């Protein structure tokens, strides 16, 4: 066995652990996002808290829901798209936090949660970037544009 093959084999457990860690972080943040949305809606009052209310989705450059074809993409391309979305999301959360500070200054828990969420999304984005780099498939494209809400 040559040295290159030996080093790639020893790298696999590290990569596997990083992928598992990133997956667990994504699952944790999904649960956290559900709680954050519930808290956000509670702070907004009517009509947001009414049963059946569904706010319109606002398009955000660089951030879209996964298309049905997303699951059929190669893993590296799905990760690139995930990394692109994660790179835009912290700026959106920061903009929402600033706006909520104006609208709901007496909701420090919500403001803290939005700040925490932005930090956690940055950490998840960095973890996805690490996995991409380890796979030799670095993310591409320009950084996110500033977000205004």
Helices and strands as residue ranges (DSSP letters): H 3-44, G 68-72, H 75-103, H 108-134
